[in-house]
Amino acid sequence: MIRFKIPLGSADKDRADVFVAVNGKSYLIKRGVPTELPESVVEVLENAEAQREYAIEIEESARYKE
């Protein structure tokens, strides 16, 4: 188990609890609260954040090409 905390955001959607499902087991994780999670769940959360950051980069680069 890994202690992990999802930060609170400023937008309403960034304050909602986060749902994660791995291998048929689901988790509803409260933002801003340190929580003990399986390594696989932390990996999913970290991958989701990396993809979100990549999408923002692509969006911004496309915006500046126009």
Secondary structure as GFF3:
##gff-version 3
##sequence-region A 1 66
A	DSSP	beta_strand	2	4	.	.	.	ID=ss1
A	DSSP	three_ten_helix	12	14	.	.	.	ID=ss2
A	DSSP	beta_strand	18	22	.	.	.	ID=ss3
A	DSSP	beta_strand	25	29	.	.	.	ID=ss4
A	DSSP	beta_strand	35	37	.	.	.	ID=ss5
A	DSSP	alpha_helix	39	65	.	.	.	ID=ss6
###
